[in-house]
Structure formats: structure tokens, C-alpha cells
Amino acid sequence: MGNFTRRDFVKAAAAASALPILGRPAFAADPLKVAFIFLGPVGDYGWTWAHNKGRLELEKALGDKVKTTYVENVKEDASAVPILRDLARQGNKLIFATSFGYMDQVLEVAKEFPDVKFEHCTGFKRAPNVTTYNSRFHEGRAVTGTIAGHMSKSGVIGYLGSFKIPEVVMGVNAFTLAAQAVNPKIQTKLVMIDSWFDPAKETAATQTLANLGCDVIATHTDSPAPLQFCQQKGIYGFGQGADMSKFAPKAHLTAIEDIWGPHYIARAKAMLDGSWKSEDFWEGIKEGDVKISPYNAIVPKNVQEAADKVIEGYKNGSYDVFKGPIFDQSGAEKVPAGKAMSLGDLATIDWYVKGVQSA
């Protein structure tokens, strides 16, 4: 198992390139080498932590059949290209790129290494050796939005976002629509910080939302810092990517947990048995890719029951937070009554629903 920062990895790769290349025959018993690039540190206790947990589950499930490595703190820009390229040159035959901003870099490197399989998380561009995979996080946002609609006393809830990409826009809208189903007058204040992991920025943005009157705040960034601020101010919040209750037990109402292990195990097995092919995976609560953490005891029983009803609705197909009528911020109808947005539409959504206000 490798454990490198981006800087360490680049130094090691440069040193290795100066050495003569010694070939050796490949045997069936050789383990499948699997690599991961992570946006943040594995200790963020959120998004990257959850992906790394999935990597560890892969190692445990397949044992000596696989050998994994990872590079953390990889920026979502051109600097990811040499890192992906070096991982391929080191013999990794399956490479997971675990954030939206790696999309074009993955496609660039995949062309250079047609015998290497790449999987890009939350993206929408594929190639013969590039698969995309995602979770329907918006289903979890509908659960937390339902709770927020019940728990907010001010009628003003907050959403801390990272970047205006479909995944985040979808989350803002699902959270708002679910809350408005409880209280039609709910307003969502939105702050974007243009970063996934920056505890200082996350805290400052959460303070802005609190100053705007938000008494329940959802975060779409990766650290527990916003929740810790919420606890200090007596505000409620939700964990992102993992159960963060230990960081703010009085503020943390529940969390959307990202369950990546089963996908990583299945795709490694597909490599080992020769069945891997380029596909698009997008599963949610029903399949177990999205999980809701245990509710805080301060969540009233009727609110827990309302949230459970949403969960059950996603499992049996009776609920869809994106079923019309839905209106955008200007009041224009985007989804007519009785219709529901397709997954294709959601994958590229770039507009906010009525009631969302940028702070």
C-alpha cells in the first residue's frame, strides 16, 4: 500500500524515471495493481476519507489478489496529468480518479494507455477504457432537507457549496425542494467557496450563513469544521460523506454517508475475471451506495418518521424529489406537474429552484 502526498509522489516518479527499465514476465499470480488519486487528505473525515475507506475494504475483500496505492491532495488541474501518467507507467491497471475536476485529465491520459482502465467519479465523459461512477447523493439531500424543513424555526436554511457543478446544484435543489415540501415558505441561502476542502473557508462561510439567519445548514464540502462552528452557535447541521457526529454531537442531526467499497470491489473483480467494460454507474439509497447515519436523539420521532418515509420511497420507487411542478429562481416552470427529471437532465443541471438565494 502506498501513502504519498502529491509532492512526494512527483519526486519519487522523477527519480524512478532516471533508472533503467528492467522488464520481467507477468505471471497469473501477480496481484492486480489498483491506484487512486484523491482530492484531499485521507484524514478529512469526509469525502476523501470515505473513498479511502472503500480502498481499504477492497484490500480486505480481495487480499493478495490486489495491491493498492494512492496519491492524496491532487489538484483538479493539469498537474493531475503527470500523476495519472506515472501511476499507469508503474503498472497500475485500474485507476480511480475520485473527483469531478479530473474528468478531462483522465481522458487525456487514458488515450495514452489504452491497456489501462480508468474510472472517474461524478463525471459524465467516457471512453473505451474510461468508466464513470457516481452516487445519487441528491436522494440523501432529500432526506436531510425533509429534516431541515421540520427543524428550522426561522424558515431560513443554509447550504454551503464548493463549486457550481451538477452534483452540487442537484444537492442544493434536492435539499430545498424537500424542505419546501414541509414548509412551502422555506428559503435556502447559498454560499459557494470554490474549494472542496478548506476548513478555514468552510468555517467563514458557515458564519456568513448563520449571520443571514440560517438555523439549519447543510454542507457540500469535506471537513467537519462547519459542524463544529454550528455546535458553537447552537445551529443544526448534517455530516457530508461520512458520519461526523463525534465532531459536533449536539449539532449533527444525521449524515449522508458515501459507500464506495462495493463498487471498488466489483470493478477489481471485473478486471480479474476479464469482464470489465466501459459503463456508467449511478446508484443510490436502494442499492446501498447512499446511507443515512443514525438520527441524533434530538430529532423528534415524527421528524424521523418523515425522513424514513423518504428513504423508503426511494427504495420502493414511490418518491422522487425532482417530480414537478418545479420552478427556477425566476419563477419559470422547469418541470411540469406529474413529470420527473431524468437522470440525464440531472447529470447536467445548472439552474437553481425557486427559493434558493445566493448570499
N, C-alpha and C positions, 0 to 999 in steps of 0.2 A: 504494500500500500504506500503510495506516495503522499507527501504532505508538503506542499510548496506554496509560497506566495508567488505572485506574478514575477517579481524581481528575481527571486531565487531560481525560478524556472528558466527565465531567459538566460541567466548566467550559465546555468548548467547546460542548456541546449547549445550555447555558443562554444563552450569548452568541448562538448562532445563532437561538434562539427569539425574540430581540428584533428580528430583522431582518425586513423584508417578504419574503413568499414570492413568488419570481419563477418563474413556470411556463415551461416550454419543451416543445415537442413531443418525443416519444420516437421515435427512429429505429431501424431494424433493426440498424444498425451499432453502436448503443450497447452497451458491454460489460455483461454481467450482473454486478451488484454483489452480492458474497458477503461476509458478515460472520461472525466467530467471537467467542464470549466464552470466555475461558479462566479456569480456577480460580486458577492460579498464574502465575508469571513464565515467559516462553518460555525462559529460561535455567535452568530447574530440572533439565535433563538427564534428565528422566523423562517423566511423563505429559503435561504441557503441551508440553514440547519435542517430543515425538512428534507431537502434534496439529498444532503449528506446522510441523513438517517436512512433514506432509500438506498443509497450506495452501500451502506453497512449491511442492510438487510439482504442485498444482492450477494455480498460476500458470504454472509452466514448461510444463505439458501443453497448456493452452488459450490461453496468450499473451494477446493483446489482446481476446479474447472475454470475459474476465472481469476484474474489478477487486476485489481483496480488501482487507479491513480487519479488525483485531482489537482487542479490549479485554482486557487481562490483569488478573489479581488481582481478579476479580469474585467477591464473596462469594456463597455459596449461601443467600441470604435475600431478603427483599423488596426489597433495594437493587438486585437484578438486574433488576427490572421496568422502571424508567425507562431503564436502559441498553438493554435489548431494544427498548423502545418507540422510543427515539431512533434506534437502528440502522434500524428499519423506516421511520421518518419520513425518514431520509436517503436512501431509495431502494434499500436492500438488499432484494433479492427472495428471497434464500436465506440463512437464518441458522442457524448451527450452535451449539448450546449444549452444551459438551463435558464436563459432569459431572452426576452423578445428582441433586444437590441443586437443579438448575434446573428440575425437572420441572413443578411447579405454576406457576411464574412463566412458563414458556414457554406453557403452556396459556392462562393469563390474557391474555397479550399477543397470542397467535395469534387469539383471538376478536375482538380489536380490528382486526386487519389480515388479513382473510380472503384478500387477494390476495398475501400474503407467505407463503413456505413456510419452515417451521421444522423442524429436525432435532435431536432430543435424544439425547445419548449416554448409554447404560446405563439409560435409563428404560423404563417399560412402559405409559405412558398416551399414547394417540394421539388425533388429531382429523383432520378432513378436510384440514387444511393442516399437520399435525404428523406427522412420521415418527420412529420410534425406530431407533437403530442401536447395535450393541454388538459386542464380540469375545468369543469363548469363551476367556477368559483361564484358566478352570479347566483347559483342556487343557494349557496351558503349566505350570500349577501341578502337574499330574500328572507332567510331565517332571522338574521341579525336585524334587518330592517323592521321585521314584524315586532321583535322585542323592543327596538328603539321607539316605534310608534306607540307602544303601550307605556314605556318607562319615561318618556320625555314629558316633563311638566310645562316646559316653555313653548313647546311646539316648534322648536328650532333645534335641528340636529346637525352634526358636522361630519364632513368627510375629508380626511387627509389623504391626498393622492400623490403619486410620484410623477408620472408622465401622462400626457393625453394620448394614450394608445387604446385600442379597442378593449383590452382586458380591464383597464381602469374605468373607462367610460361606462362599460357594461356594469361594473360594480357599483358605481355611483347611481346609475339609473335603477338597478335592481333594489338597492338599499332604499332609495327614495320611494319608488312605487309601492314596495311592501309596507313602508311606514305610512304612506298616504292611504293605503287600504284600511288602516286602523284609524287614522285621523287625516281626513282629506285636506286639512289646512296646514299640514306639516310642510316646513321649508327646510331644505338642506343647504347649508353653507359649505362651499368647496374651496379648499386651498391646495394648490399643486406646488411641490418643492423641486421638481426636476432632479430628483435623486431617489434611489431605492433605499439606500442605507446611509443615513447621516443623522445620528442621534440628536445632535445639537439643532440641526434644521427641523427635524421632526418635532422636537420639543417646542421650538419657537412657533411653528405653525399651529400646533395644538393650543398654545396660549392664545394665538390670534382667534382661533375658533371659539375658545372659551370666552374671550372678550366680546365676541359677537352674540353671545347668549346661548351657545350650544350647550346642552346639558347631557347629551349622549353623542359620543364621537366614534366613528369607525375609521380605522387606519388601513391604508393600502401601501404601506411602507414596511420595512423589515425588522425594525428593532422594537423592544418593549418600552422605549423611552416615552412615547406618547401616553401609554397606560400609566406609567409611573407619575407623570405630570397630572393626569386625570385623578389619580388617587389623592394627590396633594390638594387638589381643588374641589374634591367631592363630586367629581363628574364620572359618569359611567362610560365604559368603552368595551372594545372587543379585541381579542387577540387575532393576529394576522399570520397565517401559515402554520401556526402551532399553538398549543395551549400555553398561554403566558400568565396564567393565574398566579403563579408563585411570585411574579414581579409586582403585582398590584391586586392582591386578593379582595380588596374592598371595591375596586373599580371594575375589574374584569368580570363581565356578565357571562360570556362564553367566548368561543373562538372558532374560526374556520380553520380546520386542520387539513393540510395538504398531504395526501397519502401517495407517495411515489414508488415505494418499494415493489408492489406487484407489477407495475409497468416495467421497471428495470429488470426484474427477474424474468418476466415473459419475453422481453426483447433479447436478453442474453441467451435464453434457451433457444429462441428462434435462430440466432446466429449459430449456435452449436449444432442444431439439427438441420440447418440449411433452409429453413422456411422463411427467413427474414425477407420482407419486401417493403417497398416504399408505401406508406399508408398515412392516414390522418386519424389520430386518436383524440377523442374529446368526450370524456365521461364525467360523471358527477356523483351525486348522493346515492342514486340507485346502485351504481356499480361499486361504491365504496371509495372512490377517488377523493371525494369531499366528505369530511366528517365534522360533526358539530361536537365540540367539547362539552363536558358536563356543565349544566347551568349552575351559576352561583346561587346559593341558598336565598339570596335577597331577591331573586326573580320570583314574583308571585306565581302560585300554582296555575292560575288562569292564563298567565302570560306564557308559561312553559307549555301549557296545552296548546295555545295558539301557534307557538313555534313548532311543536311536534306535528301539528296538522299540516304545516307547510312541508316539513320533512317527509311525512307520509304521502303528501300529494305528489311530490317529486318521485317518490318510489313507485307509486301506482299510476302515475301519468295524469292525475286529475287536476294538477296545479301547474300554472306557468305564469310567472310574474310578468312576462312580456306579452300577455294577451291583451288586446285592445278593448276599449279605446285608449290610445296613448297619444299624448300631445307633447310637442317640444317646448323649449323655453319661450318661444314667441307665441305659443298657443295654437300653432298649426297641427292638424291631425297627422300623425305619422303612421299609426296603426289603427285601422277601423275596428269597431266593435265586432267581437266574435272571431277576429283573426289573431294569429300569433306570429311573432317574428321568427323567421327561420334561423337555423344555426349559421347559415351563410351570411345573413344580414347582420347577425350579432358579431360575427368574426371581423367585420369591418366597420362597426358602428362608430360614428364620430360626432354625434349630437347628444345633448342632454335633455332630459324630460322636464316638463313644467314643474316648477318648484325648486329647481336647482339654481343656486345663485353663487357665482364666483366671488370670493372675498377679495 
